[in-house]
Amino acid sequence: MNQSAHEGGTGAPPAGEEYTAWARRWLGDRPIPQELLRLLAIQNGVLPGGDRLRRMTITVLAPGVDDSLLRALTNALEAGEWEVMKYLLPAVSVDSPVTFGSGLYGYWVHPDERADPPAVVGVDSEGVFFVPNGRTLAEVLAASGLPDGEYAFEEFADLAAELTALGFPVEARDVDELSPSPVTVDPEELAKALFFERPDRS
């Protein structure tokens, strides 16, 4: 995440054209995942539906979006962790006391990764990276929105069906059906390696 992603935030949702240009700078020759553009359309009120997504307090991140979690991460991350963030397209923040807790989710675009679409990686409000199961951002968000308790599986099925109806790519209909992440370069291990390589480390 470049620092420009959180400077001068106004809270206004970005326009589609502005967002597309920004995302392409991150993704290079990779296509922009359509699910991300759908989330943006819901946030901008262009695509109807998505009430449950709105209740999960999902914010599509982009230049000019003032997000409290993004601000907290700015203060929490060490220098080595910021190095890792340059490989993470900051897609959304989720402010909800759910399975993974509040966190930022993004596409992992490290040059050694070849998954298409890019794998999804998370970082919590304390700056700890994690790799959730799920092959798409929509699947990860469906799992992250689960309550604790016996109704979690039913909730996942309902949310997965709602996301599919909105055109999001969700193949799993049960948490146990979520595919393992295709990440090959673990972000937390990379952060540790970069920390120990720092010449100013005491």
Beta strands, then each sheet from edge to edge (+ up, - down):
strand 1: 58-60
strand 2: 88-94
strand 3: 103-108
strand 4: 120-124
strand 5: 129-130
sheet 1: 1+ 2- 3+ 4- 5+
end
